Amino acid sequence: MAQLMLMLTDRERFSGRRLARDGTVAILAFGYTLWTIAGSGYEVVYKGTLLLLAGIPVYVWLKHRDRHETAEITRKAA
């Protein structure tokens, strides 16, 4: 992504060779990730997904709490 951003914003620093290298590494890493997930089995993937989904309410609660604490601090400062 960095190489693509350079291609769009700073043509002087952009390198097609680096874009090809980084793209190749990214594709290989993505393939390896899919291979390891598939190799771990459906039960591990299922349980991991459930744990990830169980963490969403905790994340939302923490963000909500942080927003209210920030508003309180801002109100006291003003």
N, C-alpha and C positions, 0 to 999 in steps of 0.2 A: 504494500500500500504506500509505503514511503516513496518508492521509486515512481509510482503512478502520480503521486502528488507533485513530485519534482518535475515530472513530464508536463504537468499542467501549469505549474507556477514558476519554475526556475529551470528553463531549458538548458542553461549553461552547465548546471550541476548534474543534469540527467544523463544517465548512461544506459544505453540499450543492452549492453553486455551484463551490467549489474541487474537490470530488470529480468533478463533471461535467467540468470543465476538464482536470484531471489525467488522468482516464480517456480523454478524447478524444485528448489528446496521446500517451498510451501506446498507444492503438489505432493511431493514425497512424504512430507510430514503429515499431511491430511490423509493420505493413503494408509500410512502406518497407524494413525489414530483409529481409522475405521476398522483396520485389521485387528487391532488389539481389543476394540470394543466387541467386535463380532466373536473373537476368540474367547472372551470372558464368559460368554453364555448369557442366555436370556434372563436367568434368575438374578444375576449380578446387575445387569442393566436395569431390570425392573425395580429392584430394591434401591439402586442408586437414584433412579428417577423419582421414586416415592420420597426419598430423603431430601432430594433437591426441592421438590414441591412442598414438603413440610417446612422448609426454611423460608419460603416466600412470605407467609404471614409475619414471621419474626422480623424479616427485613422491612416490611411495610410498617410495622409497629415502631421500629427503631428510627426510620425516616420521619415518621409522624412526630415522635418524641423530639427529635433533633430540630424539626421545623418550629415546634412550639417553644423550645428552649431558646432558639435563635431570636424568635419574635419577642420573647420576654426580655432578653438582653438588650435588644434594639430599643424596646419601649422604655426600659430603665435608663438607657444612655441618653435618650432624647428628653 
